[in-house]
Amino acid sequence: MAGGLIAERELPLRRWYDDFTHACGDPGPIPPRSASTLTYGTFTSAHVEGDVGYGVAVPPNHELGERLPVVCMLPGRGGTARESLDDSYMSDFVAQGMTERGIEPFALASVDGGTSYWHERADGEDRMAMLVDEFVPMLADRWNLGADRPLAVLGWSMGAYGALLSAQQHAGLFVAAAAASPAIWRSYEEMDDAVDDAFDSPEDFSANDLFAHHDVLELLPVRIDCGTADPFYANDRALVEAMQPHPTGEFFKGCHNGDSWRVVAPGQVDFLGAALAGAR
């Protein structure tokens, strides 16, 4: 798994400890390579400087341009669209789910994540606006993805926070959200002691705090997965326990990396497939 998909900085001592104690458990399996159609490109955004990369994956026996429901994929801190598609194997997991478990087909659409935590920032960057005002309409206009079909959102780490935030702030757009190891904090001070740049101020944190506004998330199908050796485990578990009803998902023997996230990928595919099919 490329580092760009991973938000947390891995410390050598912690990694040695996890390896020594087998805290991360066994890595998730890599699914069989599928005949999914993958397309990559860039677009210009009014909300993000420079070209923004994207990737689109259409499952086997379906064509780009066909009207399909779509899952938007949000990578972790610094992650790119290509990394989130290639390194997660999600297109292959979708194809496997279609073949082995009969899930209804859906497309995947990834977009560059940057480092600004999927909300409007003081410097003017706004990845959330890029996602909902530009990327989602582009998918429908260019390839019919999401056009007259439901959309869901999936993310890892910082992108998992972004997935939950986008579902919370745009519940009329996304019908479900799946989040692997969402990188969340329970206070601005806790964030400031960790990475210190995910929010501009206590007010910025409060406006985008999942804990303060989890009642909106409770209205949607939500799945949250996190490994017990993940640095965000305690906070992720606290969010799950605060939500009524509790979202689906697993707390499993795993860490904050792609090997662990593959453990729950089949469950995420089934969850998203069912949510999209049910929203039709």
Protein Blocks (a to p, Z undefined) as FASTA:
>chain_A
ZZklpmbdcdfklmmmmmmnomnopadddddddfbdcdddddddfkbgcjddddddddeh
iaehiacddddddddehiafklmmmmnommmmmmmmmmmnopacdddddddebjnoopac
fkopafklmmmmmmmmmmmmmnopoiapacddddehjlmmmmmmmmmmmmmlpgbdcdeh
iacdfbfklmmmmnopmbfbfklmmmmcfklmmmmmmmpccdddddfkbfklmmmmmmmm
mpccddedddddddddfklmmmmmmmmmmmmmmmmmmmZZ
